[in-house]
Amino acid sequence: MAALARLILAAGIGACAVAVVATVRIWDQGQRDERRPADAIVVMGAAQYDGRPSPVFAARIDHAIDLFHDGIAPRLIVTGGKADGDRTT
């Protein structure tokens, strides 16, 4: 029984350690500014509702505009498509 308890404890500590390392690495990456000049800024498509961008799409567009204004690239390219029933793309 004691061996099983130690095994469960070790697995729990290991899982916590993995979660902490992943959290630290994600936070560290988020703090880096890796902008560099480019030929174009590509905004990947996301949902839109009758011509109004979803919050995710709006955030992507806003970020691309900020990069454009900072002189990172001279062009913006917005991707996406039109599904059945959409009036706009």
PDB file of N, CA, C and O in Angstrom:
ATOM      1  N   MET A   1       0.816  -1.190   0.000  1.00  0.00           N
ATOM      2  CA  MET A   1       0.000   0.000   0.000  1.00  0.00           C
ATOM      3  C   MET A   1       0.863   1.259   0.000  1.00  0.00           C
ATOM      4  O   MET A   1       0.568   2.214  -0.719  1.00  0.00           O
ATOM      5  N   ALA A   2       1.913   1.264   0.792  1.00  0.00           N
ATOM      6  CA  ALA A   2       2.777   2.441   0.872  1.00  0.00           C
ATOM      7  C   ALA A   2       3.436   2.715  -0.474  1.00  0.00           C
ATOM      8  O   ALA A   2       3.615   3.870  -0.860  1.00  0.00           O
ATOM      9  N   ALA A   3       3.794   1.656  -1.184  1.00  0.00           N
ATOM     10  CA  ALA A   3       4.425   1.846  -2.494  1.00  0.00           C
ATOM     11  C   ALA A   3       3.440   2.482  -3.474  1.00  0.00           C
ATOM     12  O   ALA A   3       3.825   3.337  -4.271  1.00  0.00           O
ATOM     13  N   LEU A   4       2.183   2.074  -3.421  1.00  0.00           N
ATOM     14  CA  LEU A   4       1.167   2.642  -4.299  1.00  0.00           C
ATOM     15  C   LEU A   4       0.956   4.122  -3.969  1.00  0.00           C
ATOM     16  O   LEU A   4       0.827   4.947  -4.873  1.00  0.00           O
ATOM     17  N   ALA A   5       0.920   4.451  -2.702  1.00  0.00           N
ATOM     18  CA  ALA A   5       0.751   5.847  -2.291  1.00  0.00           C
ATOM     19  C   ALA A   5       1.921   6.696  -2.775  1.00  0.00           C
ATOM     20  O   ALA A   5       1.726   7.817  -3.245  1.00  0.00           O
ATOM     21  N   ARG A   6       3.145   6.159  -2.661  1.00  0.00           N
ATOM     22  CA  ARG A   6       4.322   6.899  -3.142  1.00  0.00           C
ATOM     23  C   ARG A   6       4.273   7.081  -4.660  1.00  0.00           C
ATOM     24  O   ARG A   6       4.655   8.128  -5.182  1.00  0.00           O
ATOM     25  N   LEU A   7       3.801   6.054  -5.353  1.00  0.00           N
ATOM     26  CA  LEU A   7       3.692   6.147  -6.810  1.00  0.00           C
ATOM     27  C   LEU A   7       2.676   7.217  -7.207  1.00  0.00           C
ATOM     28  O   LEU A   7       2.926   8.012  -8.113  1.00  0.00           O
ATOM     29  N   ILE A   8       1.556   7.231  -6.542  1.00  0.00           N
ATOM     30  CA  ILE A   8       0.526   8.240  -6.826  1.00  0.00           C
ATOM     31  C   ILE A   8       1.046   9.634  -6.495  1.00  0.00           C
ATOM     32  O   ILE A   8       0.806  10.574  -7.253  1.00  0.00           O
ATOM     33  N   LEU A   9       1.742   9.783  -5.393  1.00  0.00           N
ATOM     34  CA  LEU A   9       2.326  11.066  -5.007  1.00  0.00           C
ATOM     35  C   LEU A   9       3.353  11.522  -6.043  1.00  0.00           C
ATOM     36  O   LEU A   9       3.363  12.688  -6.436  1.00  0.00           O
ATOM     37  N   ALA A  10       4.207  10.617  -6.479  1.00  0.00           N
ATOM     38  CA  ALA A  10       5.224  10.953  -7.479  1.00  0.00           C
ATOM     39  C   ALA A  10       4.560  11.364  -8.795  1.00  0.00           C
ATOM     40  O   ALA A  10       5.010  12.312  -9.437  1.00  0.00           O
ATOM     41  N   ALA A  11       3.503  10.670  -9.203  1.00  0.00           N
ATOM     42  CA  ALA A  11       2.792  11.027 -10.430  1.00  0.00           C
ATOM     43  C   ALA A  11       2.161  12.408 -10.301  1.00  0.00           C
ATOM     44  O   ALA A  11       2.186  13.192 -11.250  1.00  0.00           O
ATOM     45  N   GLY A  12       1.601  12.706  -9.147  1.00  0.00           N
ATOM     46  CA  GLY A  12       1.008  14.029  -8.912  1.00  0.00           C
ATOM     47  C   GLY A  12       2.046  15.134  -8.958  1.00  0.00           C
ATOM     48  O   GLY A  12       1.816  16.185  -9.557  1.00  0.00           O
ATOM     49  N   ILE A  13       3.187  14.900  -8.328  1.00  0.00           N
ATOM     50  CA  ILE A  13       4.270  15.890  -8.358  1.00  0.00           C
ATOM     51  C   ILE A  13       4.780  16.073  -9.784  1.00  0.00           C
ATOM     52  O   ILE A  13       5.050  17.195 -10.212  1.00  0.00           O
ATOM     53  N   GLY A  14       4.912  14.977 -10.514  1.00  0.00           N
ATOM     54  CA  GLY A  14       5.352  15.065 -11.908  1.00  0.00           C
ATOM     55  C   GLY A  14       4.380  15.857 -12.767  1.00  0.00           C
ATOM     56  O   GLY A  14       4.796  16.680 -13.582  1.00  0.00           O
ATOM     57  N   ALA A  15       3.092  15.615 -12.589  1.00  0.00           N
ATOM     58  CA  ALA A  15       2.083  16.340 -13.361  1.00  0.00           C
ATOM     59  C   ALA A  15       2.113  17.826 -13.035  1.00  0.00           C
ATOM     60  O   ALA A  15       1.980  18.663 -13.928  1.00  0.00           O
ATOM     61  N   CYS A  16       2.285  18.155 -11.766  1.00  0.00           N
ATOM     62  CA  CYS A  16       2.391  19.567 -11.373  1.00  0.00           C
ATOM     63  C   CYS A  16       3.640  20.201 -11.971  1.00  0.00           C
ATOM     64  O   CYS A  16       3.597  21.342 -12.432  1.00  0.00           O
ATOM     65  N   ALA A  17       4.749  19.473 -11.965  1.00  0.00           N
ATOM     66  CA  ALA A  17       5.993  20.005 -12.533  1.00  0.00           C
ATOM     67  C   ALA A  17       5.831  20.281 -14.023  1.00  0.00           C
ATOM     68  O   ALA A  17       6.284  21.315 -14.514  1.00  0.00           O
ATOM     69  N   VAL A  18       5.195  19.375 -14.740  1.00  0.00           N
ATOM     70  CA  VAL A  18       4.960  19.581 -16.176  1.00  0.00           C
ATOM     71  C   VAL A  18       4.089  20.812 -16.394  1.00  0.00           C
ATOM     72  O   VAL A  18       4.370  21.610 -17.288  1.00  0.00           O
ATOM     73  N   ALA A  19       3.044  20.981 -15.601  1.00  0.00           N
ATOM     74  CA  ALA A  19       2.163  22.142 -15.731  1.00  0.00           C
ATOM     75  C   ALA A  19       2.912  23.440 -15.461  1.00  0.00           C
ATOM     76  O   ALA A  19       2.715  24.427 -16.170  1.00  0.00           O
ATOM     77  N   VAL A  20       3.770  23.449 -14.442  1.00  0.00           N
ATOM     78  CA  VAL A  20       4.543  24.654 -14.119  1.00  0.00           C
ATOM     79  C   VAL A  20       5.510  24.991 -15.249  1.00  0.00           C
ATOM     80  O   VAL A  20       5.601  26.148 -15.661  1.00  0.00           O
ATOM     81  N   VAL A  21       6.228  24.000 -15.751  1.00  0.00           N
ATOM     82  CA  VAL A  21       7.181  24.244 -16.845  1.00  0.00           C
ATOM     83  C   VAL A  21       6.450  24.761 -18.082  1.00  0.00           C
ATOM     84  O   VAL A  21       6.920  25.704 -18.718  1.00  0.00           O
ATOM     85  N   ALA A  22       5.321  24.169 -18.434  1.00  0.00           N
ATOM     86  CA  ALA A  22       4.556  24.624 -19.598  1.00  0.00           C
ATOM     87  C   ALA A  22       4.078  26.061 -19.410  1.00  0.00           C
ATOM     88  O   ALA A  22       4.149  26.867 -20.338  1.00  0.00           O
ATOM     89  N   THR A  23       3.597  26.380 -18.221  1.00  0.00           N
ATOM     90  CA  THR A  23       3.124  27.735 -17.932  1.00  0.00           C
ATOM     91  C   THR A  23       4.250  28.748 -18.059  1.00  0.00           C
ATOM     92  O   THR A  23       4.068  29.802 -18.667  1.00  0.00           O
ATOM     93  N   VAL A  24       5.397  28.445 -17.501  1.00  0.00           N
ATOM     94  CA  VAL A  24       6.544  29.358 -17.564  1.00  0.00           C
ATOM     95  C   VAL A  24       6.998  29.554 -19.004  1.00  0.00           C
ATOM     96  O   VAL A  24       7.303  30.678 -19.403  1.00  0.00           O
ATOM     97  N   ARG A  25       7.049  28.493 -19.784  1.00  0.00           N
ATOM     98  CA  ARG A  25       7.481  28.612 -21.181  1.00  0.00           C
ATOM     99  C   ARG A  25       6.492  29.432 -22.000  1.00  0.00           C
ATOM    100  O   ARG A  25       6.906  30.238 -22.834  1.00  0.00           O
ATOM    101  N   ILE A  26       5.201  29.242 -21.779  1.00  0.00           N
ATOM    102  CA  ILE A  26       4.188  30.024 -22.493  1.00  0.00           C
ATOM    103  C   ILE A  26       4.296  31.493 -22.107  1.00  0.00           C
ATOM    104  O   ILE A  26       4.262  32.363 -22.978  1.00  0.00           O
ATOM    105  N   TRP A  27       4.423  31.776 -20.834  1.00  0.00           N
ATOM    106  CA  TRP A  27       4.553  33.162 -20.370  1.00  0.00           C
ATOM    107  C   TRP A  27       5.800  33.800 -20.960  1.00  0.00           C
ATOM    108  O   TRP A  27       5.747  34.934 -21.437  1.00  0.00           O
ATOM    109  N   ASP A  28       6.929  33.084 -20.934  1.00  0.00           N
ATOM    110  CA  ASP A  28       8.182  33.610 -21.456  1.00  0.00           C
ATOM    111  C   ASP A  28       8.058  33.933 -22.947  1.00  0.00           C
ATOM    112  O   ASP A  28       8.520  34.985 -23.389  1.00  0.00           O
ATOM    113  N   GLN A  29       7.453  33.056 -23.712  1.00  0.00           N
ATOM    114  CA  GLN A  29       7.283  33.301 -25.146  1.00  0.00           C
ATOM    115  C   GLN A  29       6.400  34.518 -25.388  1.00  0.00           C
ATOM    116  O   GLN A  29       6.644  35.292 -26.314  1.00  0.00           O
ATOM    117  N   GLY A  30       5.389  34.686 -24.566  1.00  0.00           N
ATOM    118  CA  GLY A  30       4.485  35.821 -24.705  1.00  0.00           C
ATOM    119  C   GLY A  30       5.151  37.156 -24.427  1.00  0.00           C
ATOM    120  O   GLY A  30       4.651  38.190 -24.870  1.00  0.00           O
ATOM    121  N   GLN A  31       6.251  37.165 -23.717  1.00  0.00           N
ATOM    122  CA  GLN A  31       6.961  38.396 -23.389  1.00  0.00           C
ATOM    123  C   GLN A  31       7.938  38.822 -24.481  1.00  0.00           C
ATOM    124  O   GLN A  31       8.475  39.928 -24.421  1.00  0.00           O
ATOM    125  N   ARG A  32       8.175  37.988 -25.456  1.00  0.00           N
ATOM    126  CA  ARG A  32       9.167  38.282 -26.497  1.00  0.00           C
ATOM    127  C   ARG A  32       8.549  39.085 -27.636  1.00  0.00           C
ATOM    128  O   ARG A  32       7.425  38.829 -28.067  1.00  0.00           O
ATOM    129  N   ASP A  33       9.311  40.052 -28.105  1.00  0.00           N
ATOM    130  CA  ASP A  33       8.908  40.822 -29.284  1.00  0.00           C
ATOM    131  C   ASP A  33       9.771  40.332 -30.436  1.00  0.00           C
ATOM    132  O   ASP A  33      10.944  40.692 -30.539  1.00  0.00           O
ATOM    133  N   GLU A  34       9.193  39.517 -31.294  1.00  0.00           N
ATOM    134  CA  GLU A  34       9.954  38.903 -32.381  1.00  0.00           C
ATOM    135  C   GLU A  34       9.593  39.510 -33.737  1.00  0.00           C
ATOM    136  O   GLU A  34       9.727  38.863 -34.775  1.00  0.00           O
ATOM    137  N   ARG A  35       9.131  40.769 -33.711  1.00  0.00           N
ATOM    138  CA  ARG A  35       8.793  41.420 -34.969  1.00  0.00           C
ATOM    139  C   ARG A  35      10.051  41.672 -35.786  1.00  0.00           C
ATOM    140  O   ARG A  35      11.099  42.019 -35.241  1.00  0.00           O
ATOM    141  N   ARG A  36       9.938  41.496 -37.096  1.00  0.00           N
ATOM    142  CA  ARG A  36      11.020  41.823 -38.016  1.00  0.00           C
ATOM    143  C   ARG A  36      10.401  42.210 -39.344  1.00  0.00           C
ATOM    144  O   ARG A  36       9.285  41.791 -39.650  1.00  0.00           O
ATOM    145  N   PRO A  37      11.102  42.997 -40.132  1.00  0.00           N
ATOM    146  CA  PRO A  37      10.527  43.425 -41.413  1.00  0.00           C
ATOM    147  C   PRO A  37      10.092  42.246 -42.276  1.00  0.00           C
ATOM    148  O   PRO A  37      10.723  41.188 -42.283  1.00  0.00           O
ATOM    149  N   ALA A  38       8.996  42.456 -43.002  1.00  0.00           N
ATOM    150  CA  ALA A  38       8.454  41.415 -43.875  1.00  0.00           C
ATOM    151  C   ALA A  38       7.897  42.072 -45.135  1.00  0.00           C
ATOM    152  O   ALA A  38       7.726  43.290 -45.189  1.00  0.00           O
ATOM    153  N   ASP A  39       7.617  41.255 -46.140  1.00  0.00           N
ATOM    154  CA  ASP A  39       7.026  41.764 -47.375  1.00  0.00           C
ATOM    155  C   ASP A  39       5.536  42.026 -47.216  1.00  0.00           C
ATOM    156  O   ASP A  39       4.984  42.906 -47.876  1.00  0.00           O
ATOM    157  N   ALA A  40       4.896  41.277 -46.358  1.00  0.00           N
ATOM    158  CA  ALA A  40       3.452  41.439 -46.156  1.00  0.00           C
ATOM    159  C   ALA A  40       3.056  40.873 -44.801  1.00  0.00           C
ATOM    160  O   ALA A  40       3.751  40.031 -44.232  1.00  0.00           O
ATOM    161  N   ILE A  41       1.935  41.350 -44.300  1.00  0.00           N
ATOM    162  CA  ILE A  41       1.329  40.841 -43.073  1.00  0.00           C
ATOM    163  C   ILE A  41       0.082  40.079 -43.500  1.00  0.00           C
ATOM    164  O   ILE A  41      -0.803  40.653 -44.135  1.00  0.00           O
ATOM    165  N   VAL A  42       0.000  38.800 -43.161  1.00  0.00           N
ATOM    166  CA  VAL A  42      -1.140  37.975 -43.543  1.00  0.00           C
ATOM    167  C   VAL A  42      -2.037  37.780 -42.319  1.00  0.00           C
ATOM    168  O   VAL A  42      -1.594  37.304 -41.274  1.00  0.00           O
ATOM    169  N   VAL A  43      -3.297  38.157 -42.472  1.00  0.00           N
ATOM    170  CA  VAL A  43      -4.284  37.992 -41.404  1.00  0.00           C
ATOM    171  C   VAL A  43      -5.114  36.766 -41.755  1.00  0.00           C
ATOM    172  O   VAL A  43      -5.845  36.770 -42.746  1.00  0.00           O
ATOM    173  N   MET A  44      -5.004  35.723 -40.951  1.00  0.00           N
ATOM    174  CA  MET A  44      -5.762  34.503 -41.193  1.00  0.00           C
ATOM    175  C   MET A  44      -7.237  34.737 -40.863  1.00  0.00           C
ATOM    176  O   MET A  44      -7.565  35.371 -39.860  1.00  0.00           O
ATOM    177  N   GLY A  45      -8.101  34.227 -41.703  1.00  0.00           N
ATOM    178  CA  GLY A  45      -9.531  34.436 -41.541  1.00  0.00           C
ATOM    179  C   GLY A  45     -10.097  33.776 -40.299  1.00  0.00           C
ATOM    180  O   GLY A  45      -9.518  32.837 -39.752  1.00  0.00           O
ATOM    181  N   ALA A  46     -11.225  34.281 -39.870  1.00  0.00           N
ATOM    182  CA  ALA A  46     -11.964  33.725 -38.739  1.00  0.00           C
ATOM    183  C   ALA A  46     -13.426  34.122 -38.948  1.00  0.00           C
ATOM    184  O   ALA A  46     -13.772  34.723 -39.965  1.00  0.00           O
ATOM    185  N   ALA A  47     -14.257  33.793 -38.009  1.00  0.00           N
ATOM    186  CA  ALA A  47     -15.687  34.039 -38.161  1.00  0.00           C
ATOM    187  C   ALA A  47     -15.999  35.524 -38.299  1.00  0.00           C
ATOM    188  O   ALA A  47     -15.334  36.387 -37.726  1.00  0.00           O
ATOM    189  N   GLN A  48     -17.041  35.781 -39.086  1.00  0.00           N
ATOM    190  CA  GLN A  48     -17.609  37.123 -39.180  1.00  0.00           C
ATOM    191  C   GLN A  48     -19.124  36.948 -39.185  1.00  0.00           C
ATOM    192  O   GLN A  48     -19.658  35.935 -39.635  1.00  0.00           O
ATOM    193  N   TYR A  49     -19.779  37.954 -38.677  1.00  0.00           N
ATOM    194  CA  TYR A  49     -21.231  37.870 -38.547  1.00  0.00           C
ATOM    195  C   TYR A  49     -21.857  39.008 -39.337  1.00  0.00           C
ATOM    196  O   TYR A  49     -21.908  40.148 -38.876  1.00  0.00           O
ATOM    197  N   ASP A  50     -22.330  38.685 -40.529  1.00  0.00           N
ATOM    198  CA  ASP A  50     -22.968  39.664 -41.411  1.00  0.00           C
ATOM    199  C   ASP A  50     -22.067  40.883 -41.621  1.00  0.00           C
ATOM    200  O   ASP A  50     -22.521  42.026 -41.572  1.00  0.00           O
ATOM    201  N   GLY A  51     -20.790  40.614 -41.855  1.00  0.00           N
ATOM    202  CA  GLY A  51     -19.837  41.679 -42.136  1.00  0.00           C
ATOM    203  C   GLY A  51     -19.120  42.221 -40.913  1.00  0.00           C
ATOM    204  O   GLY A  51     -18.210  43.040 -41.049  1.00  0.00           O
ATOM    205  N   ARG A  52     -19.502  41.788 -39.735  1.00  0.00           N
ATOM    206  CA  ARG A  52     -18.836  42.249 -38.506  1.00  0.00           C
ATOM    207  C   ARG A  52     -17.908  41.134 -38.023  1.00  0.00           C
ATOM    208  O   ARG A  52     -18.350  40.002 -37.829  1.00  0.00           O
ATOM    209  N   PRO A  53     -16.619  41.450 -37.827  1.00  0.00           N
ATOM    210  CA  PRO A  53     -15.684  40.396 -37.420  1.00  0.00           C
ATOM    211  C   PRO A  53     -15.962  39.899 -36.005  1.00  0.00           C
ATOM    212  O   PRO A  53     -16.378  40.659 -35.131  1.00  0.00           O
ATOM    213  N   SER A  54     -15.722  38.611 -35.802  1.00  0.00           N
ATOM    214  CA  SER A  54     -15.826  38.042 -34.460  1.00  0.00           C
ATOM    215  C   SER A  54     -14.732  38.670 -33.600  1.00  0.00           C
ATOM    216  O   SER A  54     -13.813  39.285 -34.140  1.00  0.00           O
ATOM    217  N   PRO A  55     -14.807  38.531 -32.282  1.00  0.00           N
ATOM    218  CA  PRO A  55     -13.762  39.082 -31.428  1.00  0.00           C
ATOM    219  C   PRO A  55     -12.359  38.565 -31.778  1.00  0.00           C
ATOM    220  O   PRO A  55     -11.388  39.319 -31.721  1.00  0.00           O
ATOM    221  N   VAL A  56     -12.256  37.299 -32.134  1.00  0.00           N
ATOM    222  CA  VAL A  56     -10.954  36.735 -32.512  1.00  0.00           C
ATOM    223  C   VAL A  56     -10.452  37.390 -33.793  1.00  0.00           C
ATOM    224  O   VAL A  56      -9.289  37.783 -33.876  1.00  0.00           O
ATOM    225  N   PHE A  57     -11.321  37.509 -34.786  1.00  0.00           N
ATOM    226  CA  PHE A  57     -10.933  38.111 -36.056  1.00  0.00           C
ATOM    227  C   PHE A  57     -10.597  39.590 -35.868  1.00  0.00           C
ATOM    228  O   PHE A  57      -9.632  40.088 -36.448  1.00  0.00           O
ATOM    229  N   ALA A  58     -11.385  40.284 -35.065  1.00  0.00           N
ATOM    230  CA  ALA A  58     -11.118  41.701 -34.799  1.00  0.00           C
ATOM    231  C   ALA A  58      -9.754  41.883 -34.147  1.00  0.00           C
ATOM    232  O   ALA A  58      -9.024  42.815 -34.486  1.00  0.00           O
ATOM    233  N   ALA A  59      -9.402  40.996 -33.211  1.00  0.00           N
ATOM    234  CA  ALA A  59      -8.092  41.093 -32.556  1.00  0.00           C
ATOM    235  C   ALA A  59      -6.971  40.864 -33.556  1.00  0.00           C
ATOM    236  O   ALA A  59      -5.945  41.543 -33.502  1.00  0.00           O
ATOM    237  N   ARG A  60      -7.154  39.908 -34.478  1.00  0.00           N
ATOM    238  CA  ARG A  60      -6.148  39.655 -35.513  1.00  0.00           C
ATOM    239  C   ARG A  60      -5.988  40.873 -36.416  1.00  0.00           C
ATOM    240  O   ARG A  60      -4.868  41.269 -36.741  1.00  0.00           O
ATOM    241  N   ILE A  61      -7.100  41.461 -36.816  1.00  0.00           N
ATOM    242  CA  ILE A  61      -7.058  42.634 -37.688  1.00  0.00           C
ATOM    243  C   ILE A  61      -6.392  43.801 -36.969  1.00  0.00           C
ATOM    244  O   ILE A  61      -5.539  44.475 -37.546  1.00  0.00           O
ATOM    245  N   ASP A  62      -6.771  44.047 -35.718  1.00  0.00           N
ATOM    246  CA  ASP A  62      -6.173  45.145 -34.949  1.00  0.00           C
ATOM    247  C   ASP A  62      -4.664  44.967 -34.810  1.00  0.00           C
ATOM    248  O   ASP A  62      -3.909  45.929 -34.951  1.00  0.00           O
ATOM    249  N   HIS A  63      -4.228  43.752 -34.539  1.00  0.00           N
ATOM    250  CA  HIS A  63      -2.794  43.483 -34.397  1.00  0.00           C
ATOM    251  C   HIS A  63      -2.076  43.721 -35.727  1.00  0.00           C
ATOM    252  O   HIS A  63      -0.991  44.302 -35.754  1.00  0.00           O
ATOM    253  N   ALA A  64      -2.680  43.275 -36.822  1.00  0.00           N
ATOM    254  CA  ALA A  64      -2.080  43.482 -38.140  1.00  0.00           C
ATOM    255  C   ALA A  64      -1.971  44.971 -38.460  1.00  0.00           C
ATOM    256  O   ALA A  64      -0.962  45.415 -39.008  1.00  0.00           O
ATOM    257  N   ILE A  65      -2.993  45.736 -38.126  1.00  0.00           N
ATOM    258  CA  ILE A  65      -2.960  47.181 -38.374  1.00  0.00           C
ATOM    259  C   ILE A  65      -1.854  47.833 -37.555  1.00  0.00           C
ATOM    260  O   ILE A  65      -1.142  48.704 -38.055  1.00  0.00           O
ATOM    261  N   ASP A  66      -1.705  47.416 -36.292  1.00  0.00           N
ATOM    262  CA  ASP A  66      -0.615  47.955 -35.463  1.00  0.00           C
ATOM    263  C   ASP A  66       0.743  47.652 -36.084  1.00  0.00           C
ATOM    264  O   ASP A  66       1.608  48.526 -36.145  1.00  0.00           O
ATOM    265  N   LEU A  67       0.935  46.410 -36.548  1.00  0.00           N
ATOM    266  CA  LEU A  67       2.192  46.048 -37.195  1.00  0.00           C
ATOM    267  C   LEU A  67       2.414  46.878 -38.464  1.00  0.00           C
ATOM    268  O   LEU A  67       3.527  47.333 -38.728  1.00  0.00           O
ATOM    269  N   PHE A  68       1.351  47.071 -39.243  1.00  0.00           N
ATOM    270  CA  PHE A  68       1.435  47.869 -40.461  1.00  0.00           C
ATOM    271  C   PHE A  68       1.849  49.303 -40.130  1.00  0.00           C
ATOM    272  O   PHE A  68       2.734  49.859 -40.781  1.00  0.00           O
ATOM    273  N   HIS A  69       1.218  49.899 -39.127  1.00  0.00           N
ATOM    274  CA  HIS A  69       1.541  51.276 -38.735  1.00  0.00           C
ATOM    275  C   HIS A  69       2.951  51.389 -38.163  1.00  0.00           C
ATOM    276  O   HIS A  69       3.572  52.448 -38.247  1.00  0.00           O
ATOM    277  N   ASP A  70       3.456  50.309 -37.587  1.00  0.00           N
ATOM    278  CA  ASP A  70       4.825  50.307 -37.066  1.00  0.00           C
ATOM    279  C   ASP A  70       5.855  50.100 -38.181  1.00  0.00           C
ATOM    280  O   ASP A  70       7.057  50.085 -37.916  1.00  0.00           O
ATOM    281  N   GLY A  71       5.398  49.942 -39.412  1.00  0.00           N
ATOM    282  CA  GLY A  71       6.300  49.811 -40.545  1.00  0.00           C
ATOM    283  C   GLY A  71       6.896  48.426 -40.736  1.00  0.00           C
ATOM    284  O   GLY A  71       7.926  48.283 -41.396  1.00  0.00           O
ATOM    285  N   ILE A  72       6.269  47.411 -40.172  1.00  0.00           N
ATOM    286  CA  ILE A  72       6.796  46.048 -40.297  1.00  0.00           C
ATOM    287  C   ILE A  72       6.698  45.557 -41.735  1.00  0.00           C
ATOM    288  O   ILE A  72       7.596  44.865 -42.214  1.00  0.00           O
ATOM    289  N   ALA A  73       5.610  45.908 -42.432  1.00  0.00           N
ATOM    290  CA  ALA A  73       5.422  45.476 -43.825  1.00  0.00           C
ATOM    291  C   ALA A  73       4.571  46.508 -44.556  1.00  0.00           C
ATOM    292  O   ALA A  73       3.761  47.199 -43.939  1.00  0.00           O
ATOM    293  N   PRO A  74       4.755  46.614 -45.877  1.00  0.00           N
ATOM    294  CA  PRO A  74       3.994  47.599 -46.647  1.00  0.00           C
ATOM    295  C   PRO A  74       2.609  47.119 -47.101  1.00  0.00           C
ATOM    296  O   PRO A  74       1.842  47.909 -47.652  1.00  0.00           O
ATOM    297  N   ARG A  75       2.277  45.856 -46.883  1.00  0.00           N
ATOM    298  CA  ARG A  75       1.007  45.304 -47.363  1.00  0.00           C
ATOM    299  C   ARG A  75       0.310  44.480 -46.285  1.00  0.00           C
ATOM    300  O   ARG A  75       0.952  43.842 -45.451  1.00  0.00           O
ATOM    301  N   LEU A  76      -1.022  44.510 -46.326  1.00  0.00           N
ATOM    302  CA  LEU A  76      -1.861  43.641 -45.493  1.00  0.00           C
ATOM    303  C   LEU A  76      -2.619  42.705 -46.421  1.00  0.00           C
ATOM    304  O   LEU A  76      -3.207  43.149 -47.407  1.00  0.00           O
ATOM    305  N   ILE A  77      -2.610  41.429 -46.118  1.00  0.00           N
ATOM    306  CA  ILE A  77      -3.361  40.442 -46.882  1.00  0.00           C
ATOM    307  C   ILE A  77      -4.303  39.746 -45.905  1.00  0.00           C
ATOM    308  O   ILE A  77      -3.866  39.177 -44.905  1.00  0.00           O
ATOM    309  N   VAL A  78      -5.602  39.798 -46.206  1.00  0.00           N
ATOM    310  CA  VAL A  78      -6.602  39.175 -45.344  1.00  0.00           C
ATOM    311  C   VAL A  78      -7.147  37.949 -46.061  1.00  0.00           C
ATOM    312  O   VAL A  78      -7.607  38.046 -47.198  1.00  0.00           O
ATOM    313  N   THR A  79      -7.097  36.794 -45.398  1.00  0.00           N
ATOM    314  CA  THR A  79      -7.571  35.556 -45.998  1.00  0.00           C
ATOM    315  C   THR A  79      -8.941  35.198 -45.450  1.00  0.00           C
ATOM    316  O   THR A  79      -9.399  35.777 -44.465  1.00  0.00           O
ATOM    317  N   GLY A  80      -9.574  34.261 -46.084  1.00  0.00           N
ATOM    318  CA  GLY A  80     -10.868  33.801 -45.617  1.00  0.00           C
ATOM    319  C   GLY A  80     -11.684  33.318 -46.794  1.00  0.00           C
ATOM    320  O   GLY A  80     -11.175  33.183 -47.907  1.00  0.00           O
ATOM    321  N   GLY A  81     -12.924  33.064 -46.548  1.00  0.00           N
ATOM    322  CA  GLY A  81     -13.784  32.572 -47.610  1.00  0.00           C
ATOM    323  C   GLY A  81     -15.220  32.952 -47.340  1.00  0.00           C
ATOM    324  O   GLY A  81     -15.538  33.587 -46.335  1.00  0.00           O
ATOM    325  N   LYS A  82     -16.069  32.557 -48.242  1.00  0.00           N
ATOM    326  CA  LYS A  82     -17.492  32.857 -48.126  1.00  0.00           C
ATOM    327  C   LYS A  82     -18.253  31.543 -48.055  1.00  0.00           C
ATOM    328  O   LYS A  82     -18.170  30.710 -48.958  1.00  0.00           O
ATOM    329  N   ALA A  83     -18.987  31.374 -46.979  1.00  0.00           N
ATOM    330  CA  ALA A  83     -19.797  30.177 -46.805  1.00  0.00           C
ATOM    331  C   ALA A  83     -21.202  30.434 -47.349  1.00  0.00           C
ATOM    332  O   ALA A  83     -21.587  31.586 -47.551  1.00  0.00           O
ATOM    333  N   ASP A  84     -21.954  29.385 -47.581  1.00  0.00           N
ATOM    334  CA  ASP A  84     -23.331  29.525 -48.036  1.00  0.00           C
ATOM    335  C   ASP A  84     -24.104  30.391 -47.056  1.00  0.00           C
ATOM    336  O   ASP A  84     -24.052  30.173 -45.845  1.00  0.00           O
ATOM    337  N   GLY A  85     -24.816  31.367 -47.581  1.00  0.00           N
ATOM    338  CA  GLY A  85     -25.619  32.249 -46.745  1.00  0.00           C
ATOM    339  C   GLY A  85     -24.912  33.521 -46.327  1.00  0.00           C
ATOM    340  O   GLY A  85     -25.568  34.450 -45.856  1.00  0.00           O
ATOM    341  N   ASP A  86     -23.593  33.600 -46.482  1.00  0.00           N
ATOM    342  CA  ASP A  86     -22.867  34.828 -46.138  1.00  0.00           C
ATOM    343  C   ASP A  86     -23.164  35.909 -47.176  1.00  0.00           C
ATOM    344  O   ASP A  86     -23.190  35.634 -48.376  1.00  0.00           O
ATOM    345  N   ARG A  87     -23.385  37.122 -46.717  1.00  0.00           N
ATOM    346  CA  ARG A  87     -23.574  38.242 -47.630  1.00  0.00           C
ATOM    347  C   ARG A  87     -22.256  38.960 -47.880  1.00  0.00           C
ATOM    348  O   ARG A  87     -22.116  39.668 -48.878  1.00  0.00           O
ATOM    349  N   THR A  88     -21.287  38.785 -46.981  1.00  0.00           N
ATOM    350  CA  THR A  88     -19.990  39.438 -47.121  1.00  0.00           C
ATOM    351  C   THR A  88     -18.890  38.430 -46.844  1.00  0.00           C
ATOM    352  O   THR A  88     -19.138  37.333 -46.344  1.00  0.00           O
ATOM    353  N   THR A  89     -17.682  38.819 -47.175  1.00  0.00           N
ATOM    354  CA  THR A  89     -16.524  37.986 -46.861  1.00  0.00           C
ATOM    355  C   THR A  89     -15.537  38.797 -46.060  1.00  0.00           C
ATOM    356  O   THR A  89     -14.481  38.289 -45.684  1.00  0.00           O
TER     357      THR A  89
END
